[in-house]
Each structure stands twice: as structure tokens, then as C-alpha cells.
Amino acid sequence: MMFKYVILLLGLTYLVNCKTVTVGTMYDPTGLVRKVYEKNVEAASVPLVKREKEVYFEYPNPGVAIKGIAIKDLDNGLAEPSITRGGIGFGFVTIKLKSERGSGLNYLIEIYA
């Protein structure tokens, strides 16, 4: 019985430590939501330096809104992703990725509309 609690605690610790952000709808059984953008963002680590990257996406068709955003941490690093402008319900989004001092970035950004 105690073994189950230890496994559950380790699983929760892993999930909390991961810096992946998922907002909105990524899957729709009717097929109305589809992936419109995918980009891998990488930056090498530099000692004592915080790395920052901004990714901007604007949907070319006016009147079509973003329905989902997935920012996946591929390295389980210490970087912090954030949506700074736009996002769900808008036709554009600006995503900022900021690493911990001395760490790099390795993220996969997916946008659904």
C-alpha cells in the first residue's frame, strides 16, 4: 500500500517540475480545430546569462481566432514560458521564453485554430 503512495508522489513531483504550458483546445472530434503553426525554439546555455526568446505568430486569415496553444518543454529544463500578448480568442500571440541563469532553452510551440 505504501508503495502506491510513493509512486504517486514521484509522479506528481515530476509533473510539477515540468515547465510545459497547454491552454485551450488541441483536439476536437469534429475536426474543426487543426494545427496551424509549429516551431522548435532552441538556445544554447551560456554561463551566468539568462537566455530570452520571443516568438510571434499571427494567423493570416482575419476573423479566425486561435483556439489552443501548447508550449512543450523538450528538455525538462528550468526555462519559464509565458503568453505575453494575444492568445486564445485572438488572431495573434506573442510567447516569451526565459531561461534560468546558465541554462538553455529547448521548446516546441504548437498553435491550433
Sequence and secondary structure as in RCSB ss.txt:
>XXXX:A:sequence
MMFKYVILLLGLTYLVNCKTVTVGTMYDPTGLVRKVYEKNVEAASVPLVKREKEVYFEYPNPGVAIKGIAIKDLD
NGLAEPSITRGGIGFGFVTIKLKSERGSGLNYLIEIYA
>XXXX:A:secstr
 HHHHHHHHHHHHHHHH   EEEE S  TTS   EEEEEEEEE   TT   EEEEEEE SSTT    EEEEEESS
  S EEEEEEE TTSSEEEEEEE  TT  EEEEEEEE 
